[in-house]
Amino acid sequence: MVAFNLPLVHTYQVSVPPEVVLDALGDATRRAIVERLSAGPLPVRVLADQLPVSRPAVSQHLRVLKEAELVIVRVEGTRHLYELNPSGADAVRDYLDRFWDTTLSRFAALARAEAAHHDASADNHEET
């Protein structure tokens, strides 16, 4: 039998498309819920007390955030605590990183072209 000592590579599979996450975050109430959950887990009751919407409305918003994998629910006895999913924004981050990488590459190419143009202009002024 052959044993291999391969390094452990962490991979994850994004199961929610970025547009689902972006749609979920497109609502001001859901963004307010995400902001409040960034401080730690909270039950629906506390979220409803902190927001200008009813408890059923908060539950509906939490359902959308859960479907977008932005929040997870943890059951402690009879309480359901909602908390941010640490990898919930991965789909959006990956989506935006593609554009960011392209934008940085274009900016670097533009900066190189501008520097080359500036150097050529400086050489022309020295010759005259």
C-alpha positions as CSV (number, residue, x, y, z in Angstrom):
1,M,0.0,0.0,0.0
2,V,1.3,3.5,-0.9
3,A,0.6,6.4,1.4
4,F,0.8,10.0,0.1
5,N,1.4,13.0,2.4
6,L,-0.4,15.6,0.4
7,P,-1.1,19.0,1.8
8,L,-4.6,19.7,2.9
9,V,-6.2,22.1,0.5
10,H,-9.3,23.9,1.7
11,T,-11.9,24.2,-1.0
12,Y,-15.5,25.3,-0.9
13,Q,-18.3,25.2,-3.3
14,V,-20.6,28.1,-3.6
15,S,-24.1,26.8,-3.7
16,V,-25.8,30.2,-4.0
17,P,-25.4,32.3,-7.1
18,P,-24.1,35.9,-6.3
19,E,-27.3,37.4,-7.7
20,V,-29.3,35.7,-4.9
21,V,-27.0,37.2,-2.3
22,L,-27.1,40.6,-3.9
23,D,-30.9,40.5,-4.2
24,A,-31.1,39.6,-0.5
25,L,-28.9,42.5,0.4
26,G,-30.9,44.8,-1.8
27,D,-33.5,45.4,0.9
28,A,-32.7,48.0,3.6
29,T,-34.4,45.9,6.4
30,R,-32.3,42.9,5.5
31,R,-29.1,45.0,5.5
32,A,-30.1,46.3,9.0
33,I,-30.6,42.7,10.2
34,V,-27.2,41.7,8.8
35,E,-25.6,44.8,10.6
36,R,-27.2,43.8,13.9
37,L,-26.1,40.2,13.5
38,S,-22.6,41.3,12.9
39,A,-22.4,41.9,16.7
40,G,-23.4,38.4,17.5
41,P,-26.4,35.9,17.4
42,L,-29.8,37.2,18.2
43,P,-33.3,35.8,18.4
44,V,-36.2,37.1,16.2
45,R,-37.8,38.8,19.2
46,V,-34.7,41.0,19.8
47,L,-34.4,41.8,16.1
48,A,-38.1,42.8,15.9
49,D,-37.7,45.0,19.0
50,Q,-34.8,46.8,17.2
51,L,-36.4,47.3,13.8
52,P,-39.5,49.2,12.7
53,V,-41.2,46.1,11.3
54,S,-43.3,43.3,12.9
55,R,-41.9,40.0,14.2
56,P,-43.5,38.1,11.2
57,A,-41.8,40.5,8.8
58,V,-38.5,39.9,10.5
59,S,-39.0,36.2,10.2
60,Q,-39.7,36.6,6.5
61,H,-36.6,38.7,6.0
62,L,-34.5,36.1,7.9
63,R,-35.9,33.4,5.7
64,V,-34.6,35.3,2.6
65,L,-31.2,35.8,4.3
66,K,-31.1,32.1,5.2
67,E,-31.9,31.0,1.6
68,A,-29.1,33.3,0.4
69,E,-26.9,31.6,3.0
70,L,-26.1,34.8,4.7
71,V,-27.4,33.7,8.1
72,I,-27.7,30.4,9.9
73,V,-30.0,29.4,12.7
74,R,-28.8,27.7,15.9
75,V,-31.3,26.1,18.2
76,E,-30.7,26.4,21.9
77,G,-33.5,24.8,23.8
78,T,-36.6,26.6,22.6
79,R,-34.8,29.6,21.3
80,H,-33.8,30.0,17.7
81,L,-30.7,32.2,17.4
82,Y,-29.8,33.7,14.1
83,E,-26.2,34.5,13.3
84,L,-24.1,35.5,10.3
85,N,-22.8,32.7,8.2
86,P,-19.0,33.3,8.1
87,S,-18.9,32.1,4.4
88,G,-22.2,33.7,3.4
89,A,-20.7,36.4,1.3
90,D,-18.2,34.2,-0.5
91,A,-20.3,34.1,-3.7
92,V,-20.4,37.9,-3.9
93,R,-16.7,38.2,-2.9
94,D,-15.7,35.8,-5.7
95,Y,-18.0,37.6,-8.2
96,L,-16.5,41.0,-7.3
97,D,-12.9,39.7,-7.2
98,R,-13.2,38.8,-10.9
99,F,-14.0,42.4,-11.7
100,W,-11.5,43.8,-9.3
101,D,-8.7,41.7,-10.8
102,T,-9.7,42.9,-14.3
103,T,-9.9,46.5,-13.2
104,L,-6.5,46.3,-11.5
105,S,-4.9,44.8,-14.6
106,R,-6.4,47.5,-16.8
107,F,-5.2,50.2,-14.4
108,A,-1.7,48.8,-14.4
109,A,-1.7,48.7,-18.2
110,L,-2.9,52.3,-18.4
111,A,-0.3,53.4,-15.9
112,R,2.5,51.7,-17.9
113,A,1.2,53.3,-21.1
114,E,1.1,56.7,-19.5
115,A,4.6,56.3,-18.1
116,A,5.9,55.3,-21.5
117,H,4.1,58.3,-23.1
118,H,5.6,60.6,-20.4
119,D,9.1,59.1,-21.0
120,A,8.8,59.6,-24.8
121,S,7.6,63.2,-24.3
122,A,10.5,63.9,-22.0
123,D,13.0,62.5,-24.5
124,N,11.5,64.7,-27.3
125,H,11.9,67.8,-25.2
126,E,15.5,67.0,-24.4
127,E,16.3,66.7,-28.2
128,T,14.9,70.1,-29.1
